[in-house]
């Protein structure tokens, strides 16, 4: 059944207001207990900032979706059933959320976090949610299970860590995630998928509220960071929505859509290609893959002399331009393989350009 626009707005509003009200309270708790993200040589900020803003993402999402579904249930007078994949997603999201929360509180080794992320990622293929079709990429369509399982786990880990690692300047991770989730809300609405439309919409509301405090909040008063609890949780939800959207399921899921792989790829391309580049660069330089440095896209742009706000605007513009180019090329009949190749070329030309015009080391 098509979900009414009223319910979409309601889910967004409830989640937004919940986060708006709770964030100042959370900020006070952080100040009281000294829960700060401390500045250091690899970070851009110069002040101690509360770091637990992201712990509100899951409860805001839950309140927004649950309240809206209760209203829909009453209006439609029908039972609402959760699929196995959705239940597994909730369990995995809770696991990711908790490990991020512990990391924000006490700090965990990157390898330990990666192990937990891998366990949560394994939930997807175990409940038959996976990348089972490449939709013509390199001329490949359906792929066997022995390839589908590890590919799915790799993509989940890639997206989760990409969203986490791109959270390096004010508003970047939240604004990118907001655009991605807003797009998925529209896409799932078009597919008449009530639950996933509401999940995307409700989490978007929480992100918008967080963005205001993160981007415009005053240092020492209302400014707050999302922390790993927020960025890892965001990455997991986005990974789920992206893989769910592109999956061709002949046993009752979404029908085959030629463009679904390209759409999911386009939405997560910027953070994912950036983390791949940085990881390969560290490997080539014989450094630890988990070693923090200042080589991510936002660092490179700031090394040109741009401030954080200008850097944010630049990356968001690049995201929109690439998505627009992909849409235009697809409408023009260009094959997915060539479109993805063009995206990669655009990204590396961009990175070369910003390194060429480097003026500082921030």
ZADO-1210 file (C-alpha; in nm, 4 decimals, padded with zeros to 6 digits):
<atoms>
<atom x="00.0000" y="00.0000" z="00.0000" code="UNK" pos="1"/>
<atom x="00.1223" y="00.3506" z="-00.0827" code="UNK" pos="2"/>
<atom x="00.2171" y="00.5425" z="00.2293" code="UNK" pos="3"/>
<atom x="00.0486" y="00.8780" z="00.2763" code="UNK" pos="4"/>
<atom x="00.2649" y="01.1905" z="00.2663" code="UNK" pos="5"/>
<atom x="00.1202" y="01.2827" z="00.6065" code="UNK" pos="6"/>
<atom x="00.2887" y="00.9837" z="00.7691" code="UNK" pos="7"/>
<atom x="00.6219" y="01.0644" z="00.6062" code="UNK" pos="8"/>
<atom x="00.6101" y="01.4193" z="00.7403" code="UNK" pos="9"/>
<atom x="00.4974" y="01.2901" z="01.0811" code="UNK" pos="10"/>
<atom x="00.7885" y="01.0454" z="01.1133" code="UNK" pos="11"/>
<atom x="01.0357" y="01.3163" z="01.0135" code="UNK" pos="12"/>
<atom x="00.8860" y="01.5729" z="01.2530" code="UNK" pos="13"/>
<atom x="00.8688" y="01.3414" z="01.5546" code="UNK" pos="14"/>
<atom x="01.2292" y="01.2309" z="01.5127" code="UNK" pos="15"/>
<atom x="01.3459" y="01.5880" z="01.4512" code="UNK" pos="16"/>
<atom x="01.1708" y="01.7273" z="01.7601" code="UNK" pos="17"/>
<atom x="01.2894" y="01.4397" z="01.9791" code="UNK" pos="18"/>
<atom x="01.6490" y="01.5104" z="01.8798" code="UNK" pos="19"/>
<atom x="01.6083" y="01.8891" z="01.9123" code="UNK" pos="20"/>
<atom x="01.4808" y="01.8535" z="02.2684" code="UNK" pos="21"/>
<atom x="01.7247" y="01.5846" z="02.3831" code="UNK" pos="22"/>
<atom x="02.0496" y="01.7148" z="02.2315" code="UNK" pos="23"/>
<atom x="02.0923" y="02.0112" z="02.4720" code="UNK" pos="24"/>
<atom x="02.0311" y="01.7739" z="02.7652" code="UNK" pos="25"/>
<atom x="02.2903" y="01.5345" z="02.6273" code="UNK" pos="26"/>
<atom x="02.5372" y="01.8203" z="02.5804" code="UNK" pos="27"/>
<atom x="02.5004" y="01.9173" z="02.9464" code="UNK" pos="28"/>
<atom x="02.5691" y="01.5570" z="03.0511" code="UNK" pos="29"/>
<atom x="02.8841" y="01.5559" z="02.8386" code="UNK" pos="30"/>
<atom x="03.0033" y="01.8808" z="02.9966" code="UNK" pos="31"/>
<atom x="02.9262" y="01.7517" z="03.3464" code="UNK" pos="32"/>
<atom x="03.1178" y="01.4255" z="03.3009" code="UNK" pos="33"/>
<atom x="03.3936" y="01.5549" z="03.0739" code="UNK" pos="34"/>
<atom x="03.2914" y="01.3437" z="02.7740" code="UNK" pos="35"/>
<atom x="03.4836" y="01.5385" z="02.5106" code="UNK" pos="36"/>
<atom x="03.6484" y="01.4793" z="02.1770" code="UNK" pos="37"/>
<atom x="03.9885" y="01.6222" z="02.2529" code="UNK" pos="38"/>
<atom x="04.1874" y="01.8043" z="01.9808" code="UNK" pos="39"/>
<atom x="04.5135" y="01.6518" z="01.8612" code="UNK" pos="40"/>
<atom x="04.7522" y="01.6675" z="01.5657" code="UNK" pos="41"/>
<atom x="04.5313" y="01.4598" z="01.3334" code="UNK" pos="42"/>
<atom x="04.2068" y="01.6446" z="01.4065" code="UNK" pos="43"/>
<atom x="04.0807" y="01.9694" z="01.2591" code="UNK" pos="44"/>
<atom x="03.9021" y="02.1170" z="01.5630" code="UNK" pos="45"/>
<atom x="04.0986" y="02.3128" z="01.8220" code="UNK" pos="46"/>
<atom x="03.8642" y="02.2849" z="02.1229" code="UNK" pos="47"/>
<atom x="03.7301" y="02.0040" z="02.3411" code="UNK" pos="48"/>
<atom x="03.3800" y="01.9249" z="02.2065" code="UNK" pos="49"/>
<atom x="03.1130" y="01.6885" z="02.3497" code="UNK" pos="50"/>
<atom x="03.1219" y="01.3726" z="02.1381" code="UNK" pos="51"/>
<atom x="02.8038" y="01.1745" z="02.2083" code="UNK" pos="52"/>
<atom x="02.5540" y="01.3441" z="01.9761" code="UNK" pos="53"/>
<atom x="02.5130" y="01.0290" z="01.7690" code="UNK" pos="54"/>
<atom x="02.3693" y="00.8223" z="02.0542" code="UNK" pos="55"/>
<atom x="02.0381" y="00.9984" z="01.9876" code="UNK" pos="56"/>
<atom x="02.0153" y="00.8656" z="01.6305" code="UNK" pos="57"/>
<atom x="01.8820" y="00.5233" z="01.7239" code="UNK" pos="58"/>
<atom x="01.6246" y="00.6384" z="01.9839" code="UNK" pos="59"/>
<atom x="01.5114" y="00.9252" z="01.7572" code="UNK" pos="60"/>
<atom x="01.4691" y="00.6795" z="01.4712" code="UNK" pos="61"/>
<atom x="01.2836" y="00.4349" z="01.6952" code="UNK" pos="62"/>
<atom x="01.0466" y="00.6962" z="01.8369" code="UNK" pos="63"/>
<atom x="00.9705" y="00.8428" z="01.4939" code="UNK" pos="64"/>
<atom x="00.9055" y="00.5105" z="01.3205" code="UNK" pos="65"/>
<atom x="00.7256" y="00.3397" z="01.6106" code="UNK" pos="66"/>
<atom x="00.4892" y="00.6326" z="01.6734" code="UNK" pos="67"/>
<atom x="00.4062" y="00.6654" z="01.3044" code="UNK" pos="68"/>
<atom x="00.3458" y="00.2912" z="01.2650" code="UNK" pos="69"/>
<atom x="00.1126" y="00.2934" z="01.5651" code="UNK" pos="70"/>
<atom x="-00.0936" y="00.5641" z="01.3956" code="UNK" pos="71"/>
<atom x="-00.0863" y="00.3796" z="01.0616" code="UNK" pos="72"/>
<atom x="-00.1862" y="00.0553" z="01.2344" code="UNK" pos="73"/>
<atom x="-00.4882" y="00.2255" z="01.3853" code="UNK" pos="74"/>
<atom x="-00.5923" y="00.3841" z="01.0551" code="UNK" pos="75"/>
<atom x="-00.5448" y="00.0711" z="00.8432" code="UNK" pos="76"/>
<atom x="-00.6647" y="-00.1724" z="01.1099" code="UNK" pos="77"/>
<atom x="-00.4169" y="-00.4409" z="00.9958" code="UNK" pos="78"/>
<atom x="-00.1282" y="-00.6278" z="01.1551" code="UNK" pos="79"/>
<atom x="00.2209" y="-00.5049" z="01.0801" code="UNK" pos="80"/>
<atom x="00.4775" y="-00.7800" z="01.0281" code="UNK" pos="81"/>
<atom x="00.8558" y="-00.7443" z="01.0361" code="UNK" pos="82"/>
<atom x="01.0541" y="-00.9519" z="00.7885" code="UNK" pos="83"/>
<atom x="01.3497" y="-01.1622" z="00.9006" code="UNK" pos="84"/>
<atom x="01.5934" y="-00.9279" z="00.7229" code="UNK" pos="85"/>
<atom x="01.4485" y="-00.6276" z="00.9054" code="UNK" pos="86"/>
<atom x="01.4776" y="-00.7966" z="01.2456" code="UNK" pos="87"/>
<atom x="01.8357" y="-00.8937" z="01.1672" code="UNK" pos="88"/>
<atom x="01.9100" y="-00.5374" z="01.0578" code="UNK" pos="89"/>
<atom x="01.7789" y="-00.4079" z="01.3915" code="UNK" pos="90"/>
<atom x="01.9951" y="-00.6538" z="01.5874" code="UNK" pos="91"/>
<atom x="02.3024" y="-00.5696" z="01.3791" code="UNK" pos="92"/>
<atom x="02.2341" y="-00.1973" z="01.4090" code="UNK" pos="93"/>
<atom x="02.2076" y="-00.2308" z="01.7881" code="UNK" pos="94"/>
<atom x="02.5395" y="-00.4183" z="01.7980" code="UNK" pos="95"/>
<atom x="02.7109" y="-00.1518" z="01.5870" code="UNK" pos="96"/>
<atom x="02.5504" y="00.1221" z="01.7959" code="UNK" pos="97"/>
<atom x="02.6729" y="-00.0294" z="02.1234" code="UNK" pos="98"/>
<atom x="03.0293" y="-00.0826" z="02.0039" code="UNK" pos="99"/>
<atom x="03.0371" y="00.2794" z="01.8833" code="UNK" pos="100"/>
<atom x="02.9014" y="00.3984" z="02.2176" code="UNK" pos="101"/>
<atom x="03.1678" y="00.2038" z="02.4078" code="UNK" pos="102"/>
<atom x="03.4354" y="00.3488" z="02.1807" code="UNK" pos="103"/>
<atom x="03.3089" y="00.7013" z="02.2505" code="UNK" pos="104"/>
<atom x="03.3130" y="00.6381" z="02.6258" code="UNK" pos="105"/>
<atom x="03.6355" y="00.4439" z="02.6765" code="UNK" pos="106"/>
<atom x="03.8085" y="00.4092" z="02.3392" code="UNK" pos="107"/>
<atom x="03.8509" y="00.0717" z="02.1671" code="UNK" pos="108"/>
<atom x="04.1196" y="-00.0690" z="01.9397" code="UNK" pos="109"/>
<atom x="04.0404" y="-00.0375" z="01.5705" code="UNK" pos="110"/>
<atom x="04.0890" y="-00.4127" z="01.5229" code="UNK" pos="111"/>
<atom x="03.8347" y="-00.4911" z="01.7959" code="UNK" pos="112"/>
<atom x="03.5784" y="-00.2600" z="01.6375" code="UNK" pos="113"/>
<atom x="03.6441" y="-00.4171" z="01.2987" code="UNK" pos="114"/>
<atom x="03.5757" y="-00.7672" z="01.4347" code="UNK" pos="115"/>
<atom x="03.2381" y="-00.6590" z="01.5759" code="UNK" pos="116"/>
<atom x="03.1541" y="-00.4830" z="01.2500" code="UNK" pos="117"/>
<atom x="03.2319" y="-00.8019" z="01.0594" code="UNK" pos="118"/>
<atom x="03.0023" y="-01.0047" z="01.2832" code="UNK" pos="119"/>
<atom x="02.7208" y="-00.7527" z="01.2298" code="UNK" pos="120"/>
<atom x="02.7867" y="-00.7556" z="00.8534" code="UNK" pos="121"/>
<atom x="02.7563" y="-01.1358" z="00.8436" code="UNK" pos="122"/>
<atom x="02.3940" y="-01.1021" z="00.9541" code="UNK" pos="123"/>
<atom x="02.2983" y="-00.9736" z="00.6070" code="UNK" pos="124"/>
<atom x="02.3824" y="-01.2760" z="00.3894" code="UNK" pos="125"/>
<atom x="02.2767" y="-01.5151" z="00.6658" code="UNK" pos="126"/>
<atom x="01.9190" y="-01.3878" z="00.6282" code="UNK" pos="127"/>
<atom x="01.9372" y="-01.3876" z="00.2475" code="UNK" pos="128"/>
<atom x="01.9993" y="-01.0158" z="00.2061" code="UNK" pos="129"/>
<atom x="02.2941" y="-00.9748" z="-00.0290" code="UNK" pos="130"/>
<atom x="02.4377" y="-00.8414" z="-00.3532" code="UNK" pos="131"/>
<atom x="02.3252" y="-01.1181" z="-00.5884" code="UNK" pos="132"/>
<atom x="02.3291" y="-00.9322" z="-00.9189" code="UNK" pos="133"/>
<atom x="02.5765" y="-00.6811" z="-01.0639" code="UNK" pos="134"/>
<atom x="02.3175" y="-00.5411" z="-01.3063" code="UNK" pos="135"/>
<atom x="02.5486" y="-00.5449" z="-01.6061" code="UNK" pos="136"/>
<atom x="02.8635" y="-00.4126" z="-01.4368" code="UNK" pos="137"/>
<atom x="03.1533" y="-00.5490" z="-01.6460" code="UNK" pos="138"/>
<atom x="02.8895" y="-00.7445" z="-01.8365" code="UNK" pos="139"/>
<atom x="02.7987" y="-00.9485" z="-01.5256" code="UNK" pos="140"/>
<atom x="02.4452" y="-01.0018" z="-01.4003" code="UNK" pos="141"/>
<atom x="02.3557" y="-01.2805" z="-01.1540" code="UNK" pos="142"/>
<atom x="02.6454" y="-01.3998" z="-00.9392" code="UNK" pos="143"/>
<atom x="02.6859" y="-01.7247" z="-00.7393" code="UNK" pos="144"/>
<atom x="02.6462" y="-01.7439" z="-00.3630" code="UNK" pos="145"/>
<atom x="03.0160" y="-01.8156" z="-00.3035" code="UNK" pos="146"/>
<atom x="03.0895" y="-01.4708" z="-00.4494" code="UNK" pos="147"/>
<atom x="02.7784" y="-01.2955" z="-00.3247" code="UNK" pos="148"/>
<atom x="02.8430" y="-01.3632" z="00.0462" code="UNK" pos="149"/>
<atom x="03.1961" y="-01.2181" z="00.0779" code="UNK" pos="150"/>
<atom x="03.1135" y="-00.9319" z="-00.1607" code="UNK" pos="151"/>
<atom x="02.8166" y="-00.8325" z="00.0547" code="UNK" pos="152"/>
<atom x="03.0200" y="-00.8391" z="00.3771" code="UNK" pos="153"/>
<atom x="03.2987" y="-00.6354" z="00.2127" code="UNK" pos="154"/>
<atom x="03.0539" y="-00.3691" z="00.0876" code="UNK" pos="155"/>
<atom x="02.8872" y="-00.3394" z="00.4287" code="UNK" pos="156"/>
<atom x="03.2220" y="-00.2936" z="00.6038" code="UNK" pos="157"/>
<atom x="03.3272" y="-00.0464" z="00.3370" code="UNK" pos="158"/>
<atom x="03.0165" y="00.1713" z="00.3752" code="UNK" pos="159"/>
<atom x="03.0170" y="00.1578" z="00.7572" code="UNK" pos="160"/>
<atom x="03.3802" y="00.2650" z="00.7820" code="UNK" pos="161"/>
<atom x="03.3486" y="00.5158" z="00.4980" code="UNK" pos="162"/>
<atom x="03.0739" y="00.7080" z="00.6789" code="UNK" pos="163"/>
<atom x="03.2726" y="00.6843" z="01.0018" code="UNK" pos="164"/>
<atom x="03.5979" y="00.8119" z="00.8517" code="UNK" pos="165"/>
<atom x="03.4481" y="01.0960" z="00.6501" code="UNK" pos="166"/>
<atom x="03.3120" y="01.2428" z="00.9744" code="UNK" pos="167"/>
<atom x="03.6076" y="01.4770" z="01.0060" code="UNK" pos="168"/>
<atom x="03.4640" y="01.8287" z="00.9827" code="UNK" pos="169"/>
<atom x="03.1459" y="01.9985" z="01.1018" code="UNK" pos="170"/>
<atom x="02.8355" y="01.8843" z="00.9179" code="UNK" pos="171"/>
<atom x="03.0029" y="01.6624" z="00.6570" code="UNK" pos="172"/>
<atom x="02.8902" y="01.3137" z="00.7580" code="UNK" pos="173"/>
<atom x="02.5462" y="01.4354" z="00.8674" code="UNK" pos="174"/>
<atom x="02.4768" y="01.6366" z="00.5500" code="UNK" pos="175"/>
<atom x="02.5961" y="01.3577" z="00.3183" code="UNK" pos="176"/>
<atom x="02.3912" y="01.1026" z="00.5123" code="UNK" pos="177"/>
<atom x="02.0910" y="01.3368" z="00.5069" code="UNK" pos="178"/>
<atom x="02.1052" y="01.3587" z="00.1259" code="UNK" pos="179"/>
<atom x="02.1523" y="00.9822" z="00.0935" code="UNK" pos="180"/>
<atom x="01.8658" y="00.9013" z="00.3291" code="UNK" pos="181"/>
<atom x="01.6389" y="01.1602" z="00.1689" code="UNK" pos="182"/>
<atom x="01.6983" y="00.9958" z="-00.1677" code="UNK" pos="183"/>
<atom x="01.6295" y="00.6500" z="-00.0265" code="UNK" pos="184"/>
<atom x="01.3081" y="00.7796" z="00.1320" code="UNK" pos="185"/>
<atom x="01.1894" y="00.8866" z="-00.2134" code="UNK" pos="186"/>
<atom x="01.3067" y="00.5618" z="-00.3775" code="UNK" pos="187"/>
<atom x="01.1354" y="00.3390" z="-00.1240" code="UNK" pos="188"/>
<atom x="00.8228" y="00.5517" z="-00.1480" code="UNK" pos="189"/>
<atom x="00.8214" y="00.4845" z="-00.5228" code="UNK" pos="190"/>
<atom x="00.8539" y="00.1119" z="-00.4481" code="UNK" pos="191"/>
<atom x="00.5613" y="00.1373" z="-00.2033" code="UNK" pos="192"/>
<atom x="00.7849" y="00.0112" z="00.0768" code="UNK" pos="193"/>
<atom x="00.6341" y="00.1624" z="00.3876" code="UNK" pos="194"/>
<atom x="00.8850" y="00.0603" z="00.6550" code="UNK" pos="195"/>
<atom x="01.2035" y="00.1537" z="00.4688" code="UNK" pos="196"/>
<atom x="01.0582" y="00.4851" z="00.3586" code="UNK" pos="197"/>
<atom x="00.9793" y="00.5665" z="00.7232" code="UNK" pos="198"/>
<atom x="01.3232" y="00.4525" z="00.8435" code="UNK" pos="199"/>
<atom x="01.4928" y="00.6796" z="00.5896" code="UNK" pos="200"/>
<atom x="01.2633" y="00.9708" z="00.6683" code="UNK" pos="201"/>
<atom x="01.2810" y="00.9414" z="01.0459" code="UNK" pos="202"/>
<atom x="01.6602" y="00.9140" z="01.0554" code="UNK" pos="203"/>
<atom x="01.6774" y="01.2170" z="00.8244" code="UNK" pos="204"/>
<atom x="01.4835" y="01.4143" z="01.0847" code="UNK" pos="205"/>
<atom x="01.7309" y="01.3202" z="01.3589" code="UNK" pos="206"/>
<atom x="02.0215" y="01.4152" z="01.1322" code="UNK" pos="207"/>
<atom x="01.8791" y="01.7563" z="01.0512" code="UNK" pos="208"/>
<atom x="01.8425" y="01.8370" z="01.4209" code="UNK" pos="209"/>
<atom x="02.1978" y="01.7170" z="01.4897" code="UNK" pos="210"/>
<atom x="02.3317" y="01.9223" z="01.1983" code="UNK" pos="211"/>
<atom x="02.2030" y="02.2458" z="01.3507" code="UNK" pos="212"/>
<atom x="02.3853" y="02.1828" z="01.6799" code="UNK" pos="213"/>
<atom x="02.6993" y="02.0462" z="01.5139" code="UNK" pos="214"/>
<atom x="02.7320" y="02.3130" z="01.2455" code="UNK" pos="215"/>
<atom x="02.5988" y="02.6260" z="01.4184" code="UNK" pos="216"/>
<atom x="02.6272" y="02.5327" z="01.7864" code="UNK" pos="217"/>
<atom x="02.8413" y="02.7513" z="02.0120" code="UNK" pos="218"/>
<atom x="03.1612" y="02.5987" z="02.1487" code="UNK" pos="219"/>
<atom x="03.1288" y="02.5270" z="02.5195" code="UNK" pos="220"/>
<atom x="02.7497" y="02.5529" z="02.5061" code="UNK" pos="221"/>
<atom x="02.5485" y="02.3748" z="02.2354" code="UNK" pos="222"/>
<atom x="02.8067" y="02.2424" z="01.9880" code="UNK" pos="223"/>
<atom x="02.8368" y="01.8623" z="01.9759" code="UNK" pos="224"/>
<atom x="02.9954" y="01.5876" z="01.7614" code="UNK" pos="225"/>
<atom x="02.8195" y="01.2647" z="01.6629" code="UNK" pos="226"/>
<atom x="03.1020" y="01.0303" z="01.7657" code="UNK" pos="227"/>
<atom x="03.1449" y="00.6687" z="01.6539" code="UNK" pos="228"/>
<atom x="02.8080" y="00.5675" z="01.7984" code="UNK" pos="229"/>
<atom x="02.6442" y="00.7962" z="01.5428" code="UNK" pos="230"/>
<atom x="02.8679" y="00.7515" z="01.2390" code="UNK" pos="231"/>
<atom x="02.8907" y="00.3713" z="01.2630" code="UNK" pos="232"/>
<atom x="02.5142" y="00.3442" z="01.3136" code="UNK" pos="233"/>
<atom x="02.4516" y="00.5715" z="01.0148" code="UNK" pos="234"/>
<atom x="02.6859" y="00.3662" z="00.8003" code="UNK" pos="235"/>
<atom x="02.5131" y="00.0412" z="00.8941" code="UNK" pos="236"/>
<atom x="02.1645" y="00.1725" z="00.8179" code="UNK" pos="237"/>
<atom x="02.2791" y="00.3224" z="00.4867" code="UNK" pos="238"/>
<atom x="02.4508" y="-00.0063" z="00.3952" code="UNK" pos="239"/>
<atom x="02.1296" y="-00.1939" z="00.4676" code="UNK" pos="240"/>
<atom x="01.9140" y="00.0445" z="00.2628" code="UNK" pos="241"/>
<atom x="02.1596" y="00.0413" z="-00.0288" code="UNK" pos="242"/>
<atom x="02.1918" y="-00.3379" z="-00.0440" code="UNK" pos="243"/>
<atom x="01.8194" y="-00.3908" z="00.0092" code="UNK" pos="244"/>
<atom x="01.7387" y="-00.1468" z="-00.2717" code="UNK" pos="245"/>
<atom x="01.9688" y="-00.3026" z="-00.5318" code="UNK" pos="246"/>
<atom x="01.8898" y="-00.6656" z="-00.4508" code="UNK" pos="247"/>
<atom x="01.7011" y="-00.8669" z="-00.7115" code="UNK" pos="248"/>
<atom x="01.4881" y="-01.1076" z="-00.5136" code="UNK" pos="249"/>
<atom x="01.2751" y="-01.3528" z="-00.7045" code="UNK" pos="250"/>
<atom x="01.1121" y="-01.4870" z="-00.3867" code="UNK" pos="251"/>
<atom x="00.8958" y="-01.1926" z="-00.2918" code="UNK" pos="252"/>
<atom x="01.1332" y="-00.8976" z="-00.2720" code="UNK" pos="253"/>
<atom x="01.1671" y="-00.6030" z="-00.5074" code="UNK" pos="254"/>
<atom x="01.1506" y="-00.6779" z="-00.8802" code="UNK" pos="255"/>
<atom x="01.4629" y="-00.6482" z="-01.0951" code="UNK" pos="256"/>
<atom x="01.5422" y="-00.2864" z="-01.1789" code="UNK" pos="257"/>
<atom x="01.8326" y="-00.2246" z="-01.4132" code="UNK" pos="258"/>
<atom x="01.9278" y="00.1074" z="-01.2535" code="UNK" pos="259"/>
<atom x="01.9150" y="-00.0038" z="-00.8874" code="UNK" pos="260"/>
<atom x="02.2851" y="-00.0955" z="-00.8598" code="UNK" pos="261"/>
<atom x="02.3922" y="00.2331" z="-01.0187" code="UNK" pos="262"/>
<atom x="02.1706" y="00.4332" z="-00.7827" code="UNK" pos="263"/>
<atom x="02.3058" y="00.2656" z="-00.4684" code="UNK" pos="264"/>
<atom x="02.6604" y="00.3029" z="-00.6036" code="UNK" pos="265"/>
<atom x="02.6126" y="00.6731" z="-00.6793" code="UNK" pos="266"/>
<atom x="02.4791" y="00.7554" z="-00.3329" code="UNK" pos="267"/>
<atom x="02.7696" y="00.6012" z="-00.1389" code="UNK" pos="268"/>
<atom x="03.0421" y="00.6650" z="-00.3971" code="UNK" pos="269"/>
<atom x="03.2159" y="00.9706" z="-00.2445" code="UNK" pos="270"/>
<atom x="03.2793" y="00.8343" z="00.1077" code="UNK" pos="271"/>
<atom x="03.3580" y="00.4818" z="-00.0196" code="UNK" pos="272"/>
<atom x="03.6060" y="00.5760" z="-00.2933" code="UNK" pos="273"/>
<atom x="03.7767" y="00.8097" z="-00.0496" code="UNK" pos="274"/>
<atom x="03.8318" y="00.5413" z="00.2143" code="UNK" pos="275"/>
<atom x="03.9573" y="00.2997" z="-00.0535" code="UNK" pos="276"/>
<atom x="04.2087" y="00.5585" z="-00.1791" code="UNK" pos="277"/>
<atom x="04.3327" y="00.6367" z="00.1713" code="UNK" pos="278"/>
<atom x="04.3661" y="00.2673" z="00.2613" code="UNK" pos="279"/>
<atom x="04.5601" y="00.1893" z="-00.0560" code="UNK" pos="280"/>
<atom x="04.7811" y="00.4938" z="-00.0027" code="UNK" pos="281"/>
<atom x="04.8657" y="00.3793" z="00.3513" code="UNK" pos="282"/>
<atom x="04.9400" y="00.0301" z="00.2213" code="UNK" pos="283"/>
<atom x="05.1707" y="00.1629" z="-00.0482" code="UNK" pos="284"/>
<atom x="05.3480" y="00.3764" z="00.2113" code="UNK" pos="285"/>
<atom x="05.3821" y="00.0661" z="00.4347" code="UNK" pos="286"/>
<atom x="05.1714" y="00.2194" z="00.7094" code="UNK" pos="287"/>
<atom x="04.9107" y="00.0574" z="00.9320" code="UNK" pos="288"/>
<atom x="04.5736" y="00.0413" z="00.7495" code="UNK" pos="289"/>
<atom x="04.4024" y="00.1670" z="01.0665" code="UNK" pos="290"/>
<atom x="04.6491" y="00.4492" z="01.1324" code="UNK" pos="291"/>
<atom x="04.4821" y="00.7898" z="01.1427" code="UNK" pos="292"/>
<atom x="04.6206" y="01.0680" z="00.9253" code="UNK" pos="293"/>
<atom x="04.5178" y="01.3780" z="00.7336" code="UNK" pos="294"/>
<atom x="04.4779" y="01.2388" z="00.3834" code="UNK" pos="295"/>
<atom x="04.0978" y="01.2161" z="00.3516" code="UNK" pos="296"/>
<atom x="03.9157" y="01.4299" z="00.0972" code="UNK" pos="297"/>
<atom x="03.8182" y="01.6968" z="00.3515" code="UNK" pos="298"/>
<atom x="04.1787" y="01.7249" z="00.4696" code="UNK" pos="299"/>
<atom x="04.3024" y="01.7614" z="00.1111" code="UNK" pos="300"/>
<atom x="04.0539" y="02.0380" z="00.0376" code="UNK" pos="301"/>
<atom x="04.1388" y="02.2276" z="00.3567" code="UNK" pos="302"/>
<atom x="04.5073" y="02.2069" z="00.2631" code="UNK" pos="303"/>
<atom x="04.4149" y="02.4338" z="-00.0297" code="UNK" pos="304"/>
<atom x="04.3388" y="02.7028" z="00.2269" code="UNK" pos="305"/>
<atom x="03.9608" y="02.6576" z="00.2458" code="UNK" pos="306"/>
<atom x="03.7866" y="02.6649" z="00.5839" code="UNK" pos="307"/>
<atom x="03.5522" y="02.3924" z="00.7103" code="UNK" pos="308"/>
<atom x="03.2354" y="02.5532" z="00.5761" code="UNK" pos="309"/>
<atom x="03.3850" y="02.5994" z="00.2293" code="UNK" pos="310"/>
<atom x="03.5166" y="02.2433" z="00.2374" code="UNK" pos="311"/>
<atom x="03.1736" y="02.1101" z="00.3288" code="UNK" pos="312"/>
<atom x="03.0133" y="02.3045" z="00.0431" code="UNK" pos="313"/>
<atom x="03.2759" y="02.1732" z="-00.1998" code="UNK" pos="314"/>
<atom x="03.2208" y="01.8063" z="-00.1095" code="UNK" pos="315"/>
<atom x="02.8415" y="01.8356" z="-00.1147" code="UNK" pos="316"/>
<atom x="02.8638" y="02.0025" z="-00.4556" code="UNK" pos="317"/>
<atom x="03.0882" y="01.7210" z="-00.5808" code="UNK" pos="318"/>
<atom x="02.8351" y="01.4658" z="-00.4501" code="UNK" pos="319"/>
<atom x="02.5445" y="01.6371" z="-00.6264" code="UNK" pos="320"/>
<atom x="02.7407" y="01.6836" z="-00.9498" code="UNK" pos="321"/>
<atom x="02.8402" y="01.3158" z="-00.9658" code="UNK" pos="322"/>
<atom x="02.4848" y="01.2003" z="-00.8941" code="UNK" pos="323"/>
<atom x="02.3565" y="01.4402" z="-01.1616" code="UNK" pos="324"/>
<atom x="02.6127" y="01.3216" z="-01.4166" code="UNK" pos="325"/>
<atom x="02.5247" y="00.9595" z="-01.3459" code="UNK" pos="326"/>
<atom x="02.1543" y="01.0274" z="-01.3926" code="UNK" pos="327"/>
<atom x="02.2138" y="01.2115" z="-01.7197" code="UNK" pos="328"/>
<atom x="02.4458" y="00.9422" z="-01.8549" code="UNK" pos="329"/>
<atom x="02.2032" y="00.6652" z="-01.7602" code="UNK" pos="330"/>
<atom x="01.9123" y="00.8438" z="-01.9273" code="UNK" pos="331"/>
<atom x="02.1390" y="00.8865" z="-02.2288" code="UNK" pos="332"/>
<atom x="02.1861" y="00.5118" z="-02.2520" code="UNK" pos="333"/>
<atom x="02.5454" y="00.4875" z="-02.1266" code="UNK" pos="334"/>
<atom x="02.6309" y="00.1505" z="-01.9711" code="UNK" pos="335"/>
<atom x="02.6760" y="00.1208" z="-01.5949" code="UNK" pos="336"/>
<atom x="03.0394" y="00.0106" z="-01.6272" code="UNK" pos="337"/>
<atom x="03.1339" y="00.3266" z="-01.8167" code="UNK" pos="338"/>
<atom x="02.9390" y="00.5499" z="-01.5779" code="UNK" pos="339"/>
<atom x="03.1201" y="00.4062" z="-01.2764" code="UNK" pos="340"/>
<atom x="03.4520" y="00.4418" z="-01.4563" code="UNK" pos="341"/>
<atom x="03.3757" y="00.8077" z="-01.5273" code="UNK" pos="342"/>
<atom x="03.2930" y="00.8630" z="-01.1580" code="UNK" pos="343"/>
<atom x="03.6268" y="00.7178" z="-01.0509" code="UNK" pos="344"/>
<atom x="03.8089" y="00.9337" z="-01.3060" code="UNK" pos="345"/>
<atom x="03.6289" y="01.2483" z="-01.1857" code="UNK" pos="346"/>
<atom x="03.7180" y="01.1711" z="-00.8248" code="UNK" pos="347"/>
<atom x="04.0887" y="01.1154" z="-00.8875" code="UNK" pos="348"/>
<atom x="04.1147" y="01.4200" z="-01.1135" code="UNK" pos="349"/>
<atom x="03.9547" y="01.6188" z="-00.8332" code="UNK" pos="350"/>
<atom x="04.1988" y="01.4787" z="-00.5739" code="UNK" pos="351"/>
<atom x="04.4931" y="01.5541" z="-00.8031" code="UNK" pos="352"/>
<atom x="04.3678" y="01.9096" z="-00.8514" code="UNK" pos="353"/>
<atom x="04.3300" y="01.9846" z="-00.4803" code="UNK" pos="354"/>
<atom x="04.6768" y="01.8392" z="-00.4067" code="UNK" pos="355"/>
<atom x="04.8234" y="02.0500" z="-00.6886" code="UNK" pos="356"/>
<atom x="04.6829" y="02.3670" z="-00.5317" code="UNK" pos="357"/>
<atom x="04.7859" y="02.2702" z="-00.1767" code="UNK" pos="358"/>
<atom x="04.8955" y="02.5714" z="00.0264" code="UNK" pos="359"/>
<atom x="04.9080" y="02.4406" z="00.3861" code="UNK" pos="360"/>
<atom x="04.9258" y="02.1283" z="00.6020" code="UNK" pos="361"/>
<atom x="04.6369" y="02.2336" z="00.8312" code="UNK" pos="362"/>
</atoms>
